Amino acid sequence: MNNPQPLDLALVGNCRVAALIDPQARIVWWCFPRFDGDPIFCRLLSGNEEKGFSDVVLHDQVSSRSSYERNTAVLETILEDKNGGAVRIVDFMPRFGRYERIFRPPQLVRRIEPIAGLPRIAIRVRPTFGYGGKPTQVVVGSNHIRYLGGADVLRLTTDAPLSYIAEETKFALSRPVSLVFGSDEPFLSDLDSTARDFENRTRGYWHDWTRSLGVPFEWQRETIRSAITLKLCSFEETGAIIAAHTTSIPEAPGTSRNWDYRFCWLRDAFFVVGALNRLGATQTMESYIGYLTSVVSDPNGSMAPLHSIVPGNSLEENEASLLEGFMCQGPVRIGNAAAEQAQHDVYGSVVLAAKQMFVDHRLPRMGDEALFRRLEPLGEHAAEFALKEDAGIWEYRGRTRVHTYSAALCWAACDRLGHIAARLGLKDRADYWRNRAAPIRRAIVEQGWNEKRGAIVGAFGYDDLDASVLMTAELGLLRPSDPRFVKTVEAIGHELRRNGRVMRYTAADDFGEPETAFIVCNFWYADALAAIGRREEAREIFQDILSNANRYGLLSEDLHPASGQLWGNIPQTYSMAGVINTAMRLSDTWENAWWRAW
């Protein structure tokens, strides 16, 4: 990491809830009781107000170090004081097999133990309710504290002295203590032994899961961390995959480009599914296909680009007046008005996410004709809307155009349906979808190419370059060797890079000129360079972006090209999927590397 990161945060979770924790072991973000719920720990967005967090204050602290336990979602932080005293803090959310199913309660477990000297600590717990409001009541029980905010309750069960926690009093930590945050349910077993058991079994789950991944030879640690992170962005109960765990972290300092990403974008989910499939982690795709069944249940209606993790819930956009925002840079938004936009690439995103179901023989249940028939209405929509104006992949709020990327994804929907039909032996449907795809491709090649710019542009009839068109070769619309694609890659490298980092576009939009580089575009650019034969340059760019991840190996949405600081919501699934996809493309093979090593 080259520069101090304002987003030095670790993610712990269990595919039902997730929290962000800073290097001092302060829990700064936790939406409860699910990903898109009320942030009872909201310090990340509370500005100058010391509210919405839980931490451990070590008297006379002089240092801290924090890291994930290898190949897990278990976080360890060690705080040391000036007298040689030290405490270890372990944070995790339980996830393991129990009673022949996965146990993943809405709980955060924190274990604090002395490891040197006689450290003195204070445990502070300051939850909020209703997006930044104070608790209406705090009730101390026999072995727990209940924090109430109207009808909502957070229960802390602990074997630490309750009075010390309630009063935030320093005390000598002479033995390990455990804290379990969660629903208002009594804890029926011994807390210490149960917390230890949960920790060991959660650690074992993640070790088993990562052991099954088919990782590249190079960048194994980065790939594994990205895979775990993407897994934690899957809401397993419904199969939804969220874009990020946060809301309203601005895309750049001093901007109002603040959005709520705690929902399922069909586009983003396609990239997540693809990345995990590359590693052999196909269960996320299988669950996601179940989620899509609910989302696309109306074959006659157009499809929204994003949905709640429980389909049908409102995504109406509002502002949280009780939160000042990240680094006091509001507004803090709840919901996302982009759900009302037309973004025609969604049809291709769904079909592409499902296509592996028809070819992967590892799956217990492969895609069949029934699934194909459910996908066909999406192809009809794709063919209808391919060459019509929409808000585009970047969700412009003030204009619409015929965007090249949207058209390309519509073409991909029809093209892949043709391939699926052929695989299923449905020759008439294969011919039908090939005939639907062909004119869309011709229109893209003819109208997407801009002779004046010598490149494929972002929208038909306009001169603006857009990094999303780098996906045209990946989608199979053009061959990487096609001179038009090569020239497009060269033009983007020349015009959209700032201090070596690729912007998604540089033309002014609804909010002015963009200031930060969109991280996944840098991975797309590296992939494109490799495809046209500039592999070493691609590796350098890839390594540069990886070097700007935070200390935990996580990436947000944006990277400031001058400061190297991360901005935007975190962890961004686009970015983490990009790590996996590009690592898989650029890594040396296991066979080659093995023989050279020996």
ABEGO torsion letter per residue (X at the ends): XABBBAABBBBBBAGABBBBBBAAGBBABBBOABAABBBABAAAAAEABBBGBBBBBBBGBABBBBBBBBGBABBBBBBBBAAGBBBBBBBBBBBBBBGGBBBBBBBBBBBBBBABEBBBBBBBBBBBBGGGBBBABBBBBAABBBBBBEABBBBBBBABBAAAAAAGBBBBBABBBBBBBEBBBBBABBAAAAAAAAAAAAAAAAAAAAAABBBBABGAAAAAAAAAAAAAABBAAAGBBBABABBGBBABBGBABBBBAABBBAAAAAAAAAAAAAAGBAAAAAAAAAAAAAAAABAABBBBABBBABBGBBABBBBBAABAEBGGBOBBBBEBAAAABBBAAAAAAAAAAAAAAAABAABABBBBAAAAAAAAAAAAAAAAAAABBBAEAAGBAABBBBBAAAAAAAAAAAAAAAAAAAAAGBAAAAAAAAAAAAAAAAAAAAAABBAAAGBBBABBGBABBBAAAAAAAAAGABBAABAAAAAAAAAAAAAABBGGBBBABABBBAAEBBABBBAAAAAAAAAAAAAAGBAAAAAAAAAAAAAABBAAGBBBABBBAAAGBBBEBOBBAAAAAAAAAAAAAABBBAAAAAAAAX
